[in-house]
Amino acid sequence: MVVYIVDAAEELGVISTTSAPFNLRKSIDKANNPQSILLEVTQNKGIFSTMVGMKQIDHIKENIQIFQRNFQYK
């Protein structure tokens, strides 16, 4: 039986965060659209939060714009 840590945490009610999404660099290298990869990793079931592209202010601004275009906040 395989138990994934994120699934186990969710079952126990533990909130999971990540600072290095799994295989993100490999996914971006293969993707034609890095923005779609960003949206995908931030919507993983069981992951509450992830830090992606936070080294430079320009990256943070670009990521915020991606989310503003793709999500409606109330």
C-alpha positions as CSV (number, residue, x, y, z in Angstrom):
1,M,0.0,0.0,0.0
2,V,1.4,3.4,-1.0
3,V,0.5,6.4,1.2
4,Y,1.4,9.8,-0.1
5,I,2.4,12.4,2.5
6,V,0.1,15.0,1.2
7,D,-2.9,12.6,1.3
8,A,-2.0,11.5,4.8
9,A,-1.7,15.1,6.0
10,E,-5.1,16.0,4.5
11,E,-6.8,12.9,6.1
12,L,-5.3,14.0,9.4
13,G,-6.5,17.6,9.0
14,V,-2.9,19.0,8.6
15,I,-2.5,21.9,6.2
16,S,0.3,21.3,3.7
17,T,2.5,24.0,2.1
18,T,5.4,23.7,-0.2
19,S,8.2,25.9,-1.3
20,A,9.5,23.8,-4.1
21,P,6.6,22.2,-6.1
22,F,7.4,18.7,-7.2
23,N,9.4,18.6,-10.5
24,L,8.4,22.1,-11.3
25,R,11.6,23.0,-13.2
26,K,11.2,19.9,-15.4
27,S,7.6,20.7,-16.1
28,I,8.4,24.3,-17.0
29,D,11.3,23.2,-19.3
30,K,8.9,21.0,-21.2
31,A,5.9,23.4,-21.2
32,N,5.2,25.9,-23.9
33,N,3.2,27.9,-21.3
34,P,4.9,28.3,-17.9
35,Q,1.8,30.2,-16.6
36,S,-0.3,27.1,-17.0
37,I,2.2,25.2,-14.9
38,L,2.0,27.9,-12.2
39,L,-1.7,27.6,-12.1
40,E,-1.5,23.8,-12.0
41,V,0.9,23.6,-9.1
42,T,-1.1,26.1,-7.0
43,Q,-4.3,24.0,-7.4
44,N,-2.9,20.6,-6.2
45,K,-5.4,18.9,-4.0
46,G,-4.1,18.9,-0.4
47,I,-1.7,21.8,-0.9
48,F,-2.9,24.9,0.9
49,S,0.0,27.2,-0.3
50,T,3.1,27.1,-2.4
51,M,5.9,29.6,-3.0
52,V,6.8,29.8,-6.7
53,G,8.8,32.5,-8.3
54,M,9.6,34.5,-5.2
55,K,13.2,35.3,-5.7
56,Q,12.7,38.6,-7.6
57,I,10.1,41.3,-7.2
58,D,9.4,41.1,-11.0
59,H,8.5,37.4,-10.6
60,I,6.1,38.1,-7.8
61,K,4.4,40.9,-9.8
62,E,4.1,38.6,-12.8
63,N,2.6,35.8,-10.7
64,I,0.1,38.1,-9.1
65,Q,-1.0,39.2,-12.6
66,I,-1.4,35.6,-13.7
67,F,-3.7,34.9,-10.7
68,Q,-5.7,38.1,-11.2
69,R,-6.4,37.2,-14.8
70,N,-7.4,33.6,-13.9
71,F,-9.4,34.0,-10.7
72,Q,-12.3,36.2,-9.6
73,Y,-11.9,37.3,-6.0
74,K,-15.0,38.5,-4.1
